[in-house]
């Protein structure tokens, strides 16, 4: 699951058309790709969800502080 999460974020953020990256408390909380806004939310263990254009994009669940599933909408 962690590899899927990493690959997803690389695809979403590693794009040359990324603009408007925002940070909150040192974490990336938003960015825009080709006019589509992405918003990231964090919990105690780390990244818990990303929305794309206001719609669910992916969620991450954790067990004992480790990511165990990455689910795409």
DAVENKA-V650525 format. One record per helix or strand of 3 or more residues. SS is the DSSP state (h for helix, s for strand). FROM is the first residue (numbers start at 1). TO is the last residue. Records with the same first field share a line. If there is no record, write none. Layout:
# DAVENKA-V650525
SS=FROM-TO + FROM-TO
This chain:
# DAVENKA-V650525
h=2-13
s=18-24 + 27-33 + 36-43 + 46-52 + 55-63 + 66-72
